[in-house]
Amino acid sequence: MGDPKRNDGSIMRSDLNGKNMITIVPAGGTFTPKQLQLEKRSGKLYWSDREGMRVMRANLDGSEIETLVDTSLGDSRPGSDPRKWCVGIAVDTDGGKFYWTQKGDHHAGLGRIFRANIQAPQGQSAEHRRDIELLYDNLPEPIDLDLDPVHRTLYWTDRGDPPRGNTVNRAPMDLEAENRKEPEILFTHLMEGIGLALDLKGGRMFITDFGGSVYSANLDGSNRRTLLFAEGNLTGIAYAEVPSADRGGASQGIGVPEETNMEDKTLVKSSFSATIHAPIEDVDIPTWCFGLSESEYQSCSPAHVSAGATTAPDGRRMSINVEVLGGSPMVQHHVEEIGEPHHLRLVSSSDIFTPTGRIKVGVIWDLSVKKIDDTTCEFTNEVHSSFTPELLDSLAKQGIPREAFQSARKPVSEAHNRQETPLFAKSIERHALRNNSSAGIPSAA
């Protein structure tokens, strides 16, 4: 997408294997192109130009670049008002409409979804179209869009604050304004939800978030699965059906992240391991974690203050931890993403209380064990924290370079993880051996 402050955005294409990469829209042809949509029937490529405050399209070879909607209202580019930033884009060819999001600022609840005719009214410019319809407003921060034209349903991701943000939503495409209901939330607890792609034939959707995860779910939000995690910063995703030689030429659906690591948001990522002297069959990390008493949690580090367990609004288990790192209290709201006996993955939008106020940081806490032999296993404690827009804004206002904050935070976080890992391993070991003993099996110890 280029530098958001410069007119240097471009669009490239390649084969599905990443080869034969060419530039079709040269640098300067658009400011910050986002969330591409390929419309096969007309052979057009649609995109939203965020800081350019435009919805645009071109032929698949990059020729005939057009501006369909200009939301700048006379502002110079790059635009500084997030209410005018166009992000998601979707095209309803049969219905003759295209849809787009305008995200609004963080924590403002000013996101909107619009639509207009694919064929612009005669005599009307991109700046002054009178066929634009506002479908939904006062949304946290809508990003990517996709459509189910048969059932006339609009799906979108929202990057804003919970409970309505960091979600996947759906709502009717066509209801009159006075009959529109609140959008239905299908998928929650994303770490800054971005990309969305529907597999209508398979009844599935694929989602990415900026925390580095790829998910799938049924179109009603059920059967949620984590396909990838901690993959760097993921944004758009596309679903394609391609011939597979392994299946006799049959089509195979694949979800392909459009871009990764465009701007690394990692704050600190650390991983340490320790030995558990108990059979892996007796280890159950989720049961240990969600049953962890406050005194047991405190025994695993002097920085640990308090711990408790509850459930998230969607019913998933949640571990609430309070600790002090670098002199600042931190409240973790860890929600279960993977809950297997030997692998627990938790994600949190955590609060840090600093002298200048309360800020948010993203955290992925990944706990796993693997067998060494019949009586021992290796425990790994990985913590991946990430910058949030709120944290970056706070640092900018204080004049603190991101790199300086990261350099100061890194040794504190790593030292804490290094200290707590062997103590967590001992706590899990005690839990496993108690389970072994209560089951009437002779202890391996």
CORVENQUI-V695567 format. One record per residue. PSI is psi in degrees with one decimal (999 if undefined). D_CENTER is the distance of its C-alpha to the mean C-alpha in Angstrom with 1 decimal. Layout:
# CORVENQUI-V695567
PSI|D_CENTER / PSI|D_CENTER
This chain:
# CORVENQUI-V695567
-8.6|18.1 / -169.6|20.6 / 120.3|21.4 / -19.1|20.3 / 0.6|23.8 / 152.6|25.7 / 70.1|26.6 / 17.2|25.7 / 148.5|22.8 / 167.1|23.6 / 134.7|22.6 / 162.7|23.4 / 158.7|23.9 / 173.6|24.8 / 166.2|25.8 / -19.9|23.3 / 6.6|24.3 / -2.0|23.5 / 170.1|27.2 / 47.4|29.2 / 129.2|26.7 / 156.0|28.2 / 125.3|27.4 / -32.9|28.0 / 110.4|27.2 / 162.5|28.6 / 130.1|27.4 / -9.4|28.2 / -16.3|28.0 / 157.2|24.9 / -71.2|23.1 / 81.2|19.3 / 134.8|18.7 / 148.4|15.3 / 70.7|14.2 / 147.4|17.5 / 127.1|19.4 / 121.2|22.5 / 106.0|25.3 / -39.6|27.7 / -44.8|30.7 / -7.8|31.3 / 38.9|29.9 / 148.8|27.7 / 122.8|24.4 / 147.3|22.6 / 159.4|20.0 / 139.3|19.1 / 101.7|20.3 / -74.2|18.4 / -18.8|20.9 / -14.5|23.5 / 48.1|23.1 / 155.8|24.0 / 130.8|23.3 / 166.2|24.9 / 164.4|26.1 / 167.8|28.3 / 163.2|30.1 / -17.8|28.4 / 4.4|30.6 / -1.9|29.4 / 165.2|32.7 / 55.4|33.3 / 129.9|30.3 / 148.7|30.3 / 116.8|28.8 / -40.0|28.5 / 135.1|27.3 / 113.1|27.7 / 9.0|26.3 / -25.4|27.7 / 38.2|30.8 / -5.9|32.6 / 148.7|30.2 / 156.1|30.3 / 140.5|27.5 / 142.0|25.1 / 145.3|24.4 / -3.8|23.5 / 106.3|22.9 / -18.9|19.3 / -21.7|20.9 / 1.4|22.2 / 118.4|19.1 / 132.1|18.5 / -70.7|15.1 / 158.6|14.6 / 139.0|17.7 / 150.0|19.3 / 127.5|23.0 / 90.9|25.3 / -48.6|28.3 / -35.5|30.7 / -9.7|30.0 / 26.7|30.5 / 154.8|27.5 / 151.7|24.3 / 147.4|21.4 / 160.0|19.1 / 150.2|16.9 / 112.2|18.0 / -33.0|15.2 / 171.9|17.5 / 166.0|17.2 / 138.1|15.0 / 15.9|16.4 / -23.4|19.0 / 36.0|18.4 / 18.0|19.8 / 148.9|17.3 / 156.9|19.3 / 130.5|19.6 / 168.2|22.7 / 160.2|24.7 / 170.2|27.9 / 140.9|30.3 / -41.5|29.8 / 111.5|33.4 / 142.6|33.9 / 139.8|37.0 / 133.3|40.0 / 1.2|40.9 / 136.6|37.5 / 167.9|35.4 / -29.2|31.7 / -21.9|32.2 / 45.2|34.3 / 137.9|33.2 / 5.6|34.5 / 8.2|32.7 / 130.3|29.2 / 132.7|28.1 / 116.7|25.7 / -47.9|24.1 / 138.4|21.8 / 179.7|21.6 / 36.1|20.7 / 153.7|17.0 / -59.3|14.6 / 72.7|12.6 / 140.8|12.4 / -90.5|10.7 / 154.8|11.2 / 150.6|14.2 / 162.4|16.2 / 147.2|19.6 / 89.2|21.8 / -32.5|25.1 / -44.6|27.4 / 8.2|26.2 / 53.6|25.5 / 137.4|22.0 / 129.8|19.1 / 145.0|15.5 / 155.8|12.6 / 153.3|9.0 / 125.5|9.3 / -2.7|7.5 / -167.0|10.7 / 144.2|12.3 / 160.0|12.9 / -16.0|14.8 / -18.8|14.2 / 173.0|10.9 / 49.8|7.3 / 168.6|8.9 / 134.9|10.3 / 160.9|13.9 / 155.3|17.1 / 160.6|20.5 / 147.9|23.7 / -23.8|24.2 / -3.3|27.8 / 145.0|28.9 / 151.9|31.1 / -41.4|29.9 / -15.5|32.1 / 1.5|31.0 / 136.0|27.2 / 170.3|25.6 / 134.9|22.4 / 147.8|19.4 / 127.7|18.6 / 123.7|15.4 / -30.4|14.5 / 129.0|11.3 / 174.9|10.3 / 37.8|8.8 / 157.3|5.1 / 77.9|4.3 / 76.0|4.1 / 134.3|3.4 / -77.6|5.3 / 150.1|7.5 / 133.0|10.0 / 133.6|13.3 / 138.2|16.1 / 87.7|18.8 / -38.1|21.4 / -38.2|24.2 / -2.8|22.5 / 35.2|21.0 / 161.9|17.4 / 153.0|14.0 / 137.5|11.3 / 143.8|7.6 / 155.0|5.0 / 163.8|1.5 / -13.2|3.9 / -9.2|5.2 / 22.7|6.5 / 150.7|6.4 / 128.7|8.0 / 160.1|9.3 / 157.6|12.4 / 161.7|14.4 / 165.2|17.6 / -18.1|17.7 / 6.1|18.6 / -6.6|15.6 / 171.7|17.9 / 46.8|18.0 / 133.0|14.4 / 143.2|13.9 / 115.7|11.7 / -40.4|12.8 / 152.5|11.5 / 159.1|10.1 / 44.0|10.7 / 19.4|11.0 / -168.0|10.5 / 109.4|8.1 / 141.8|7.0 / -101.5|7.4 / 159.3|9.8 / 146.0|11.1 / 147.4|14.7 / 128.2|16.8 / 147.1|20.3 / 118.1|23.5 / 149.2|25.7 / 138.4|29.1 / 122.7|29.2 / -28.0|32.5 / -12.7|32.0 / 28.7|32.1 / 32.6|35.2 / -2.2|33.4 / 156.2|31.3 / 142.8|27.8 / 127.7|24.8 / 136.4|21.3 / 139.6|18.6 / 124.9|15.0 / 114.7|14.7 / 130.8|11.9 / -36.1|13.5 / 140.1|12.9 / 152.7|11.7 / 33.9|12.7 / -32.3|13.8 / 101.8|13.7 / 124.6|13.3 / 8.7|11.9 / 130.3|13.4 / -63.4|16.0 / 138.2|17.7 / 121.0|17.4 / 152.4|20.5 / 129.0|21.9 / 154.2|25.3 / 157.3|27.4 / 159.4|30.5 / 135.9|32.9 / 122.8|33.2 / 71.2|36.8 / 150.7|36.3 / 140.8|35.9 / -27.1|32.3 / -24.3|33.4 / -5.1|33.8 / 129.8|30.4 / 94.3|27.8 / -45.6|25.0 / -42.5|23.3 / -41.7|26.8 / -49.4|27.6 / -49.5|24.4 / -6.3|24.5 / 9.6|28.3 / 122.2|28.4 / 162.2|31.1 / -42.5|31.0 / -37.9|33.9 / -41.2|32.5 / -43.6|29.2 / -31.1|31.4 / -13.1|33.5 / -6.7|30.7 / 140.1|30.5 / -19.8|32.4 / -12.3|29.2 / 127.9|28.2 / -50.6|29.3 / 156.4|28.3 / 149.8|26.3 / 171.7|25.9 / 146.6|24.1 / -163.9|23.1 / 146.6|20.9 / 165.9|17.8 / -28.6|18.5 / 6.6|17.4 / -7.4|19.8 / 150.7|17.8 / 148.3|19.5 / 135.3|18.7 / 123.0|20.4 / 117.7|21.2 / 140.6|22.5 / 128.7|24.3 / 165.8|25.3 / 116.3|26.7 / 126.5|25.6 / 26.4|27.5 / -3.2|29.3 / 126.2|26.4 / 142.7|25.5 / 128.0|21.9 / 119.5|20.7 / 131.7|18.0 / 72.1|16.5 / 117.0|15.6 / 136.1|14.4 / 125.0|15.3 / -45.6|12.9 / 127.8|15.8 / 66.5|19.3 / 154.9|21.9 / -35.6|25.2 / 10.2|24.6 / 116.4|20.8 / 124.6|18.8 / 127.0|15.1 / 144.1|14.0 / 146.6|11.1 / 139.8|12.1 / 95.0|11.8 / 151.1|15.3 / 130.4|18.2 / 129.2|20.6 / 107.8|24.0 / 168.0|25.6 / -22.5|29.0 / 2.2|27.3 / -176.0|25.2 / 129.5|22.1 / 161.8|18.8 / 144.4|15.2 / 141.3|13.7 / 139.4|10.7 / 132.0|12.3 / 121.5|11.9 / 115.7|15.5 / 118.8|16.7 / 131.3|20.4 / 159.3|22.4 / 147.9|26.1 / 148.2|28.0 / 135.5|31.8 / -54.2|34.4 / -165.4|37.4 / -19.5|38.8 / -1.4|38.8 / 156.5|36.0 / 162.2|32.3 / 126.2|29.9 / 132.9|27.2 / 130.2|24.1 / 106.6|22.1 / 130.4|19.0 / 125.6|17.1 / 106.6|14.3 / 152.0|13.7 / 150.6|11.8 / 140.6|12.9 / 160.0|11.5 / -35.8|13.0 / -43.5|15.4 / -44.4|16.6 / -40.7|17.1 / -42.3|19.0 / -43.6|21.1 / -41.7|22.0 / -42.0|23.0 / -30.2|25.2 / -4.0|26.9 / 24.7|27.5 / 119.1|25.9 / 141.3|24.6 / -41.9|21.1 / -34.6|22.9 / -42.5|25.5 / -42.9|23.1 / -42.6|21.3 / -35.6|24.8 / -35.6|26.0 / -32.8|23.1 / -52.8|23.1 / -31.4|26.5 / -48.2|26.1 / -42.8|22.9 / -41.4|24.4 / -39.5|27.8 / -44.8|26.3 / -42.3|24.5 / -37.9|27.7 / -43.9|29.8 / -23.3|28.0 / -52.1|27.3 / -28.7|31.0 / -36.6|31.4 / -43.0|28.5 / -42.2|30.1 / -38.7|33.4 / -43.4|32.0 / -39.3|30.4 / -46.9|33.8 / -42.7|35.7 / -42.5|33.6 / -42.1|34.1 / -33.4|37.8 / -42.8|38.3 / -41.6|36.8 / -45.0|39.1 / -42.0|42.0 / -21.4|41.4 / -2.2|41.2 / 20.1|44.7 / 135.4|43.9 / 133.4|45.6 / 139.9|43.2 / -18.2|42.3 / 999|43.0
